[in-house]
Amino acid sequence: MKLNERSQTVISKMNKIRCKAMCVCSYQESILVAWGEDPRNGATFYRPLGGSIEFGETSQSAIVREIKEEIGADITDVKLLGVLESLFEFEGKRCHEVVFIYDAELVDKNLYAEKTIIGRETDGSEIIATWQKLDYFAAKERLVPEGLFDLLTR
């Protein structure tokens, strides 16, 4: 059986491992995270800002670009904390990501005093980022990618 071009594209996207970069921007025992929800099952989670690494781009360059695109902020003193492999389900689809986790300082120090920082995804959807203490995730809320809480608390 020969697949047409559209079918090959759909299958290719379904079975693709995505490489991402995310930044926690830690400050006084808190990290900067955005709230999310799986529309299919209503499961909620928090995740650091960041996104996909583009072909030919390093993970460090990607996180600098992503933070600028998402909240219009520049970062400095970028440090790799670790790499996590994440297998999960979202919107009823199996997903597989390799995520480079960074910490960095925001150049605009006024952002540390903001309770929420509003931004935009490339698709135009709104990002509402908040500062959350790490113990918030130990007791109540889900922090993704899986393994991030352990990485930040060891």
LUMLUM-144371 format. One record per atom (N, C-alpha, C): atom name; chain; x, y, z. Coordinates in pm, 1 decimal, decimal comma, padded with zeros to 6 digits. Layout:
REM residues N
DOPA/CA/A/X/Y/Z
...
//
This chain:
REM residues 154
DOPA/N/A/00083,4/-00116,6/00000,0
DOPA/CA/A/00000,0/00000,0/00000,0
DOPA/C/A/00088,8/00124,2/00000,0
DOPA/N/A/00064,7/00214,6/-00090,8
DOPA/CA/A/00141,7/00337,2/-00100,2
DOPA/C/A/00062,2/00451,9/-00036,7
DOPA/N/A/00128,4/00527,8/00053,1
DOPA/CA/A/00062,8/00640,2/00119,5
DOPA/C/A/00074,5/00765,6/00034,8
DOPA/N/A/-00032,9/00844,5/00031,9
DOPA/CA/A/-00023,3/00971,8/-00038,1
DOPA/C/A/00056,6/01070,5/00047,3
DOPA/N/A/00092,2/01184,8/-00009,1
DOPA/CA/A/00177,8/01282,0/00058,2
DOPA/C/A/00115,2/01333,3/00187,9
DOPA/N/A/-00015,2/01361,4/00186,0
DOPA/CA/A/-00083,2/01412,8/00305,5
DOPA/C/A/-00077,4/01309,5/00417,3
DOPA/N/A/-00103,7/01182,9/00387,1
DOPA/CA/A/-00098,6/01076,9/00488,6
DOPA/C/A/00041,1/01062,5/00546,8
DOPA/N/A/00141,8/01072,0/00461,8
DOPA/CA/A/00279,5/01062,8/00509,8
DOPA/C/A/00311,4/01177,6/00605,2
DOPA/N/A/00261,7/01298,1/00573,1
DOPA/CA/A/00284,6/01414,3/00658,7
DOPA/C/A/00217,9/01395,8/00793,9
DOPA/N/A/00094,2/01348,1/00796,3
DOPA/CA/A/00021,8/01326,2/00921,5
DOPA/C/A/00094,4/01221,8/01006,6
DOPA/N/A/00133,6/01112,1/00948,6
DOPA/CA/A/00204,5/01006,6/01022,1
DOPA/C/A/00337,9/01057,9/01072,6
DOPA/N/A/00407,6/01135,3/00991,2
DOPA/CA/A/00536,1/01191,4/01030,5
DOPA/C/A/00521,1/01281,0/01153,0
DOPA/N/A/00416,5/01363,3/01156,1
DOPA/CA/A/00395,7/01453,1/01269,2
DOPA/C/A/00356,7/01376,0/01394,4
DOPA/N/A/00284,5/01268,1/01380,3
DOPA/CA/A/00240,3/01189,9/01495,5
DOPA/C/A/00355,9/01117,6/01562,7
DOPA/N/A/00453,4/01076,6/01487,8
DOPA/CA/A/00561,9/00994,9/01540,2
DOPA/C/A/00691,3/01073,8/01557,6
DOPA/N/A/00680,8/01201,1/01575,9
DOPA/CA/A/00798,7/01286,7/01580,8
DOPA/C/A/00838,7/01316,1/01725,7
DOPA/N/A/00966,1/01302,7/01755,1
DOPA/CA/A/01019,1/01345,1/01883,5
DOPA/C/A/01051,8/01492,9/01870,2
DOPA/N/A/00995,9/01573,7/01959,8
DOPA/CA/A/01017,7/01717,9/01954,3
DOPA/C/A/01127,0/01756,7/02052,0
DOPA/N/A/01216,1/01843,4/02009,8
DOPA/CA/A/01319,9/01898,4/02097,1
DOPA/C/A/01276,0/02037,6/02139,8
DOPA/N/A/01276,9/02060,9/02270,5
DOPA/CA/A/01231,0/02188,9/02324,6
DOPA/C/A/01332,6/02245,2/02422,2
DOPA/N/A/01320,4/02374,6/02445,7
DOPA/CA/A/01399,9/02442,7/02548,1
DOPA/C/A/01302,9/02520,6/02635,4
DOPA/N/A/01319,6/02512,9/02767,1
DOPA/CA/A/01234,6/02584,3/02861,7
DOPA/C/A/01322,6/02650,3/02966,7
DOPA/N/A/01272,7/02761,7/03022,0
DOPA/CA/A/01350,3/02837,7/03119,7
DOPA/C/A/01266,1/02866,3/03243,1
DOPA/N/A/01318,6/02835,0/03361,5
DOPA/CA/A/01245,3/02855,2/03485,6
DOPA/C/A/01261,2/02996,2/03542,6
DOPA/N/A/01363,8/03071,4/03502,6
DOPA/CA/A/01387,0/03208,8/03552,5
DOPA/C/A/01370,0/03216,7/03703,6
DOPA/N/A/01439,9/03132,3/03777,4
DOPA/CA/A/01421,1/03125,4/03922,7
DOPA/C/A/01455,0/03257,4/03991,4
DOPA/N/A/01376,2/03285,8/04097,0
DOPA/CA/A/01394,7/03408,9/04173,0
DOPA/C/A/01334,3/03389,9/04312,0
DOPA/N/A/01416,2/03403,5/04414,6
DOPA/CA/A/01372,2/03393,6/04553,5
DOPA/C/A/01280,7/03273,1/04578,7
DOPA/N/A/01329,3/03155,0/04549,0
DOPA/CA/A/01257,5/03028,5/04570,2
DOPA/C/A/01131,3/03012,1/04485,8
DOPA/N/A/01114,1/03097,0/04383,9
DOPA/CA/A/01001,0/03086,3/04291,7
DOPA/C/A/01052,1/03066,9/04150,5
DOPA/N/A/00963,4/03012,5/04066,5
DOPA/CA/A/00994,7/02998,6/03924,7
DOPA/C/A/00881,0/03060,1/03842,9
DOPA/N/A/00913,0/03098,7/03720,7
DOPA/CA/A/00814,1/03158,9/03631,5
DOPA/C/A/00751,5/03048,8/03546,9
DOPA/N/A/00619,7/03032,3/03560,6
DOPA/CA/A/00548,8/02925,8/03490,3
DOPA/C/A/00417,1/02976,7/03432,7
DOPA/N/A/00369,7/02907,4/03332,1
DOPA/CA/A/00239,3/02937,4/03272,2
DOPA/C/A/00145,6/02820,8/03300,2
DOPA/N/A/00019,1/02853,7/03328,2
DOPA/CA/A/-00083,4/02753,2/03354,1
DOPA/C/A/-00132,6/02698,3/03220,5
DOPA/N/A/-00161,6/02569,3/03217,1
DOPA/CA/A/-00215,9/02507,0/03097,5
DOPA/C/A/-00322,0/02404,7/03131,9
DOPA/N/A/-00400,0/02368,7/03030,5
DOPA/CA/A/-00505,3/02269,1/03048,8
DOPA/C/A/-00516,7/02186,5/02922,1
DOPA/N/A/-00531,0/02055,8/02940,2
DOPA/CA/A/-00557,5/01968,1/02826,7
DOPA/C/A/-00706,9/01978,7/02796,3
DOPA/N/A/-00744,6/02034,5/02680,7
DOPA/CA/A/-00886,0/02053,8/02650,7
DOPA/C/A/-00964,1/01923,1/02638,1
DOPA/N/A/-00894,7/01816,5/02613,6
DOPA/CA/A/-00962,1/01687,3/02595,8
DOPA/C/A/-01011,9/01627,9/02727,1
DOPA/N/A/-00927,7/01638,6/02832,5
DOPA/CA/A/-00965,8/01574,1/02958,7
DOPA/C/A/-00972,4/01670,1/03077,5
DOPA/N/A/-00939,9/01797,4/03056,8
DOPA/CA/A/-00948,2/01896,7/03163,7
DOPA/C/A/-00833,7/01895,4/03262,7
DOPA/N/A/-00733,5/01809,5/03242,1
DOPA/CA/A/-00618,6/01804,2/03333,2
DOPA/C/A/-00541,3/01935,6/03325,2
DOPA/N/A/-00507,1/01990,9/03441,3
DOPA/CA/A/-00432,9/02116,9/03445,4
DOPA/C/A/-00288,0/02092,3/03483,2
DOPA/N/A/-00203,9/02187,2/03447,5
DOPA/CA/A/-00060,6/02176,3/03473,8
DOPA/C/A/00002,9/02314,7/03465,2
DOPA/N/A/00124,9/02324,1/03513,3
DOPA/CA/A/00208,6/02443,5/03496,4
DOPA/C/A/00334,6/02401,2/03424,2
DOPA/N/A/00386,6/02491,3/03342,1
DOPA/CA/A/00512,2/02462,2/03273,7
DOPA/C/A/00591,9/02590,5/03256,6
DOPA/N/A/00725,0/02579,5/03253,6
DOPA/CA/A/00807,1/02697,9/03228,7
DOPA/C/A/00783,7/02750,4/03087,0
DOPA/N/A/00822,2/02873,8/03064,4
DOPA/CA/A/00812,9/02930,8/02930,8
DOPA/C/A/00917,9/02866,7/02841,3
DOPA/N/A/00890,4/02864,9/02712,8
DOPA/CA/A/00983,7/02808,6/02616,2
DOPA/C/A/00909,9/02741,1/02504,3
DOPA/N/A/00983,0/02673,4/02419,3
DOPA/CA/A/00920,5/02607,4/02306,1
DOPA/C/A/01019,0/02528,9/02223,7
DOPA/N/A/00980,6/02503,5/02100,3
DOPA/CA/A/01057,7/02417,2/02011,5
DOPA/C/A/01189,2/02478,6/01967,5
DOPA/N/A/01287,1/02392,1/01955,1
DOPA/CA/A/01416,6/02430,6/01900,9
DOPA/C/A/01407,0/02417,0/01749,8
DOPA/N/A/01441,9/02521,9/01677,6
DOPA/CA/A/01434,6/02519,2/01532,2
DOPA/C/A/01559,0/02452,7/01474,5
DOPA/N/A/01544,8/02396,3/01355,0
DOPA/CA/A/01657,6/02330,2/01289,0
DOPA/C/A/01773,5/02428,4/01274,5
DOPA/N/A/01893,4/02385,9/01312,9
DOPA/CA/A/02012,8/02469,0/01301,9
DOPA/C/A/02033,3/02564,1/01419,2
DOPA/N/A/01946,8/02557,2/01519,6
DOPA/CA/A/01951,7/02646,7/01635,2
DOPA/C/A/01994,2/02564,9/01757,6
DOPA/N/A/02077,6/02620,8/01842,0
DOPA/CA/A/02112,1/02552,4/01965,9
DOPA/C/A/01997,8/02568,4/02065,4
DOPA/N/A/01994,0/02482,1/02165,6
DOPA/CA/A/01889,5/02493,5/02267,7
DOPA/C/A/01903,0/02625,3/02343,6
DOPA/N/A/02024,6/02671,3/02365,6
DOPA/CA/A/02044,7/02797,4/02436,7
DOPA/C/A/01994,7/02915,5/02353,5
DOPA/N/A/02022,9/02915,4/02225,1
DOPA/CA/A/01971,2/03021,7/02137,3
DOPA/C/A/01819,1/03016,6/02131,6
DOPA/N/A/01764,3/02895,7/02132,5
DOPA/CA/A/01618,4/02879,1/02127,5
DOPA/C/A/01551,9/02939,8/02249,7
DOPA/N/A/01609,1/02918,9/02368,6
DOPA/CA/A/01543,8/02971,2/02487,4
DOPA/C/A/01551,0/03122,7/02492,8
DOPA/N/A/01659,9/03180,2/02446,3
DOPA/CA/A/01670,2/03326,7/02439,1
DOPA/C/A/01562,6/03380,3/02344,5
DOPA/N/A/01547,2/03317,0/02229,2
DOPA/CA/A/01446,4/03358,7/02130,9
DOPA/C/A/01305,5/03339,5/02184,2
DOPA/N/A/01279,1/03223,7/02244,0
DOPA/CA/A/01144,7/03192,5/02293,4
DOPA/C/A/01099,0/03290,1/02401,9
DOPA/N/A/01185,7/03323,5/02496,2
DOPA/CA/A/01147,4/03417,1/02602,1
DOPA/C/A/01119,5/03554,9/02541,3
DOPA/N/A/01198,9/03594,9/02445,8
DOPA/CA/A/01175,7/03723,4/02377,7
DOPA/C/A/01042,7/03721,1/02302,5
DOPA/N/A/01014,5/03612,6/02230,7
DOPA/CA/A/00889,3/03601,4/02155,4
DOPA/C/A/00767,6/03594,0/02247,0
DOPA/N/A/00778,4/03519,3/02354,6
DOPA/CA/A/00661,1/03493,7/02439,1
DOPA/C/A/00625,9/03609,1/02532,9
DOPA/N/A/00725,1/03670,6/02596,5
DOPA/CA/A/00693,7/03779,1/02690,3
DOPA/C/A/00768,6/03908,7/02659,6
DOPA/N/A/00840,4/03912,3/02548,9
DOPA/CA/A/00910,1/04034,2/02508,9
DOPA/C/A/01027,7/04069,4/02597,2
DOPA/N/A/01083,1/03972,0/02667,6
DOPA/CA/A/01191,3/03998,5/02763,1
DOPA/C/A/01323,8/03939,8/02715,0
DOPA/N/A/01429,9/04010,0/02749,3
DOPA/CA/A/01564,8/03960,2/02724,6
DOPA/C/A/01611,8/03887,3/02850,3
DOPA/N/A/01695,4/03785,5/02830,6
DOPA/CA/A/01752,5/03711,7/02943,8
DOPA/C/A/01904,1/03710,0/02931,7
DOPA/N/A/01968,3/03691,2/03045,9
DOPA/CA/A/02113,8/03684,3/03052,2
DOPA/C/A/02153,3/03575,3/03151,4
DOPA/N/A/02281,3/03544,8/03157,9
DOPA/CA/A/02333,1/03444,7/03251,3
DOPA/C/A/02257,5/03311,9/03237,4
DOPA/N/A/02244,5/03266,4/03114,8
DOPA/CA/A/02169,1/03145,2/03082,6
DOPA/C/A/02251,3/03021,9/03120,8
DOPA/N/A/02190,8/02933,5/03204,2
DOPA/CA/A/02260,1/02813,0/03251,3
DOPA/C/A/02173,4/02690,5/03229,2
DOPA/N/A/02232,2/02586,5/03170,5
DOPA/CA/A/02162,9/02459,6/03152,3
DOPA/C/A/02155,6/02386,9/03286,3
DOPA/N/A/02034,3/02351,4/03328,5
DOPA/CA/A/02015,5/02277,1/03453,7
DOPA/C/A/02010,9/02127,0/03430,3
DOPA/N/A/01961,0/02087,0/03312,4
DOPA/CA/A/01949,9/01945,1/03283,1
DOPA/C/A/01864,9/01921,5/03160,2
DOPA/N/A/01854,2/01796,8/03122,6
DOPA/CA/A/01775,4/01756,3/03006,7
DOPA/C/A/01678,3/01648,3/03053,4
DOPA/N/A/01550,7/01664,9/03018,5
DOPA/CA/A/01447,1/01569,7/03056,4
DOPA/C/A/01383,3/01510,0/02931,9
DOPA/N/A/01353,3/01382,5/02939,3
DOPA/CA/A/01278,3/01317,8/02831,7
DOPA/C/A/01136,4/01298,2/02882,4
DOPA/N/A/01040,9/01342,1/02802,8
DOPA/CA/A/00902,2/01344,0/02847,9
DOPA/C/A/00812,3/01268,0/02751,0
DOPA/N/A/00745,9/01165,0/02802,1
DOPA/CA/A/00646,8/01088,9/02726,5
DOPA/C/A/00512,3/01114,6/02793,2
DOPA/N/A/00414,8/01166,5/02717,7
DOPA/CA/A/00287,7/01203,8/02776,8
DOPA/C/A/00178,0/01202,4/02671,3
DOPA/N/A/00056,1/01222,1/02717,5
DOPA/CA/A/-00057,7/01231,5/02626,8
DOPA/C/A/-00117,8/01370,4/02639,7
DOPA/N/A/-00148,0/01433,5/02527,3
DOPA/CA/A/-00210,0/01565,7/02524,9
DOPA/C/A/-00308,7/01569,7/02408,9
DOPA/N/A/-00428,1/01617,2/02437,6
DOPA/CA/A/-00536,9/01621,3/02339,2
DOPA/C/A/-00560,3/01483,9/02275,7
DOPA/N/A/-00542,5/01379,4/02357,1
DOPA/CA/A/-00566,7/01243,5/02311,5
DOPA/C/A/-00456,9/01186,0/02223,7
DOPA/N/A/-00344,6/01256,9/02211,3
DOPA/CA/A/-00234,9/01209,4/02126,3
DOPA/C/A/-00112,2/01180,1/02210,8
DOPA/N/A/-00040,4/01075,7/02173,0
DOPA/CA/A/00086,4/01044,3/02238,0
DOPA/C/A/00190,8/01145,9/02193,8
DOPA/N/A/00267,9/01194,7/02289,0
DOPA/CA/A/00372,3/01293,5/02260,9
DOPA/C/A/00504,5/01247,2/02322,0
DOPA/N/A/00611,9/01288,9/02259,8
DOPA/CA/A/00747,0/01253,6/02304,9
DOPA/C/A/00834,6/01376,4/02284,9
DOPA/N/A/00891,2/01426,3/02393,8
DOPA/CA/A/00976,2/01545,4/02387,1
DOPA/C/A/01106,5/01523,0/02462,1
DOPA/N/A/01211,2/01585,9/02411,9
DOPA/CA/A/01337,5/01598,1/02483,3
DOPA/C/A/01348,8/01746,4/02515,5
DOPA/N/A/01356,4/01778,3/02646,2
DOPA/CA/A/01346,6/01917,5/02690,5
DOPA/C/A/01474,8/01960,5/02761,5
DOPA/N/A/01538,2/02064,7/02709,7
DOPA/CA/A/01654,0/02126,4/02772,1
DOPA/C/A/01601,0/02230,1/02870,8
DOPA/N/A/01631,7/02211,1/02998,9
DOPA/CA/A/01582,4/02300,9/03103,8
DOPA/C/A/01692,7/02399,6/03141,2
DOPA/N/A/01658,5/02527,7/03132,3
DOPA/CA/A/01753,0/02634,9/03163,4
DOPA/C/A/01703,4/02719,2/03279,7
DOPA/N/A/01797,6/02788,0/03341,2
DOPA/CA/A/01768,1/02897,4/03432,3
DOPA/C/A/01837,9/03018,8/03372,4
DOPA/N/A/01783,7/03136,0/03397,6
DOPA/CA/A/01842,4/03259,1/03345,1
DOPA/C/A/01789,9/03376,6/03425,0
DOPA/N/A/01856,6/03489,3/03411,5
DOPA/CA/A/01811,1/03612,8/03474,0
DOPA/C/A/01738,3/03697,5/03371,5
DOPA/N/A/01629,9/03758,6/03414,2
DOPA/CA/A/01560,3/03853,8/03329,3
DOPA/C/A/01637,1/03985,7/03333,9
DOPA/N/A/01664,1/04043,8/03217,9
DOPA/CA/A/01737,5/04170,3/03212,5
DOPA/C/A/01656,1/04281,5/03279,0
DOPA/N/A/01526,2/04285,1/03251,3
DOPA/CA/A/01437,4/04383,8/03312,2
DOPA/C/A/01400,7/04335,7/03452,8
DOPA/N/A/01469,4/04387,7/03553,7
DOPA/CA/A/01448,9/04344,2/03693,0
DOPA/C/A/01308,4/04377,0/03743,7
DOPA/N/A/01238,0/04471,3/03680,8
DOPA/CA/A/01101,1/04504,4/03720,9
DOPA/C/A/01006,4/04386,1/03703,9
DOPA/N/A/01038,4/04293,6/03614,1
DOPA/CA/A/00952,5/04177,2/03590,7
DOPA/C/A/00944,3/04084,6/03712,6
DOPA/N/A/01047,5/04088,1/03796,4
DOPA/CA/A/01044,6/04004,9/03917,7
DOPA/C/A/00937,9/04051,5/04016,8
DOPA/N/A/00899,2/04177,7/04009,0
DOPA/CA/A/00797,5/04232,4/04099,8
DOPA/C/A/00655,3/04213,0/04046,8
DOPA/N/A/00642,1/04171,0/03921,8
DOPA/CA/A/00509,8/04151,9/03861,7
DOPA/C/A/00447,8/04022,4/03912,2
DOPA/N/A/00321,9/04028,4/03953,0
DOPA/CA/A/00251,4/03907,6/03995,5
DOPA/C/A/00223,8/03817,4/03875,3
DOPA/N/A/00184,1/03877,3/03764,4
DOPA/CA/A/00163,7/03803,4/03639,4
DOPA/C/A/00232,6/03877,8/03525,5
DOPA/N/A/00278,0/03800,6/03430,0
DOPA/CA/A/00339,6/03855,6/03309,4
DOPA/C/A/00260,2/03799,6/03191,2
DOPA/N/A/00200,2/03888,2/03114,4
DOPA/CA/A/00116,5/03847,5/03001,1
DOPA/C/A/00201,7/03842,3/02875,1
DOPA/N/A/00184,4/03735,7/02799,8
DOPA/CA/A/00257,4/03719,2/02674,8
DOPA/C/A/00170,8/03654,5/02569,2
DOPA/N/A/00232,6/03618,7/02458,4
DOPA/CA/A/00161,9/03555,5/02346,5
DOPA/C/A/00244,0/03440,9/02288,9
DOPA/N/A/00172,1/03333,3/02256,5
DOPA/CA/A/00231,6/03223,0/02180,2
DOPA/C/A/00238,7/03267,3/02033,9
DOPA/N/A/00314,7/03195,9/01953,3
DOPA/CA/A/00324,6/03231,3/01811,0
DOPA/C/A/00191,4/03216,4/01739,4
DOPA/N/A/00100,8/03132,5/01792,4
DOPA/CA/A/-00032,0/03117,5/01730,7
DOPA/C/A/-00129,6/03226,8/01775,2
DOPA/N/A/-00081,6/03319,8/01858,7
DOPA/CA/A/-00165,2/03430,2/01903,6
DOPA/C/A/-00234,7/03406,9/02036,4
DOPA/N/A/-00231,8/03284,4/02087,2
DOPA/CA/A/-00298,3/03257,4/02215,7
DOPA/C/A/-00221,2/03324,7/02329,4
DOPA/N/A/-00296,2/03362,1/02431,6
DOPA/CA/A/-00239,2/03435,3/02543,8
DOPA/C/A/-00165,3/03343,3/02639,4
DOPA/N/A/-00054,2/03393,5/02690,6
DOPA/CA/A/00022,6/03325,8/02795,4
DOPA/C/A/00008,3/03410,9/02920,8
DOPA/N/A/-00028,1/03348,0/03030,3
DOPA/CA/A/-00031,4/03417,3/03158,5
DOPA/C/A/00070,1/03347,3/03248,2
DOPA/N/A/00184,6/03411,0/03265,8
DOPA/CA/A/00291,7/03354,4/03346,8
DOPA/C/A/00286,5/03413,7/03487,0
DOPA/N/A/00311,5/03329,3/03585,9
DOPA/CA/A/00310,4/03372,2/03725,7
DOPA/C/A/00432,5/03316,6/03797,3
DOPA/N/A/00469,3/03382,7/03904,7
DOPA/CA/A/00576,7/03333,4/03990,1
DOPA/C/A/00515,5/03238,7/04092,8
DOPA/N/A/00566,6/03116,8/04097,9
DOPA/CA/A/00516,1/03017,2/04192,9
DOPA/C/A/00631,9/02958,8/04272,9
DOPA/N/A/00611,4/02947,4/04402,8
DOPA/CA/A/00712,2/02883,4/04487,9
DOPA/C/A/00715,1/02733,6/04457,3
DOPA/N/A/00831,9/02673,2/04468,5
DOPA/CA/A/00846,2/02530,5/04437,6
DOPA/C/A/00758,3/02442,9/04526,0
DOPA/N/A/00739,5/02479,9/04652,1
DOPA/CA/A/00657,1/02395,1/04738,7
DOPA/C/A/00510,9/02390,5/04693,8
DOPA/N/A/00469,0/02484,8/04611,1
DOPA/CA/A/00335,1/02484,6/04552,6
DOPA/C/A/00313,2/02357,0/04470,7
DOPA/N/A/00419,6/02310,4/04406,9
DOPA/CA/A/00409,7/02191,3/04322,6
DOPA/C/A/00427,1/02062,9/04401,8
DOPA/N/A/00490,7/02070,9/04516,3
DOPA/CA/A/00506,4/01952,3/04600,5
DOPA/C/A/00372,1/01912,6/04660,4
DOPA/N/A/00289,7/02012,1/04690,9
DOPA/CA/A/00165,2/01985,2/04761,6
DOPA/C/A/00043,7/01973,0/04670,3
DOPA/N/A/00032,6/02059,8/04568,2
DOPA/CA/A/-00094,6/02069,8/04497,5
DOPA/C/A/-00088,8/02045,1/04347,4
DOPA/N/A/-00011,4/02123,3/04282,4
DOPA/CA/A/-00021,4/02134,2/04136,7
DOPA/C/A/00081,6/02051,2/04062,0
DOPA/N/A/00050,0/02020,0/03938,5
DOPA/CA/A/00136,7/01939,8/03851,4
DOPA/C/A/00230,2/02032,0/03773,3
DOPA/N/A/00359,3/02004,1/03782,2
DOPA/CA/A/00462,3/02078,0/03709,2
DOPA/C/A/00515,9/01987,9/03599,3
DOPA/N/A/00514,7/02036,7/03477,0
DOPA/CA/A/00566,4/01959,9/03363,7
DOPA/C/A/00679,1/02036,7/03296,4
DOPA/N/A/00769,0/01965,5/03228,9
DOPA/CA/A/00768,3/01822,0/03201,9
DOPA/C/A/00793,7/01740,1/03328,6
DOPA/N/A/00747,3/01614,7/03322,3
DOPA/CA/A/00767,0/01522,8/03434,8
DOPA/C/A/00916,1/01518,7/03468,7
DOPA/N/A/00946,0/01518,6/03596,9
DOPA/CA/A/01085,3/01515,8/03641,9
DOPA/C/A/01141,9/01653,5/03669,7
DOPA/N/A/01070,6/01759,5/03629,8
DOPA/CA/A/01121,0/01895,2/03650,5
DOPA/C/A/01129,1/01930,0/03799,3
DOPA/N/A/01027,1/01895,2/03875,1
DOPA/CA/A/01029,4/01925,3/04018,6
DOPA/C/A/01151,2/01859,6/04084,1
DOPA/N/A/01175,8/01733,2/04052,4
DOPA/CA/A/01292,5/01663,2/04109,0
DOPA/C/A/01423,4/01729,5/04066,5
DOPA/N/A/01432,7/01770,5/03941,4
DOPA/CA/A/01552,7/01837,1/03891,7
DOPA/C/A/01579,0/01966,5/03969,8
DOPA/N/A/01472,2/02042,1/03996,4
DOPA/CA/A/01487,7/02171,3/04063,7
DOPA/C/A/01508,4/02160,1/04214,5
DOPA/N/A/01472,8/02047,1/04273,1
DOPA/CA/A/01482,7/02034,2/04418,2
DOPA/C/A/01596,9/01944,3/04465,3
DOPA/N/A/01673,5/01887,5/04373,4
DOPA/CA/A/01783,3/01802,5/04420,8
DOPA/C/A/01907,6/01881,2/04449,2
//
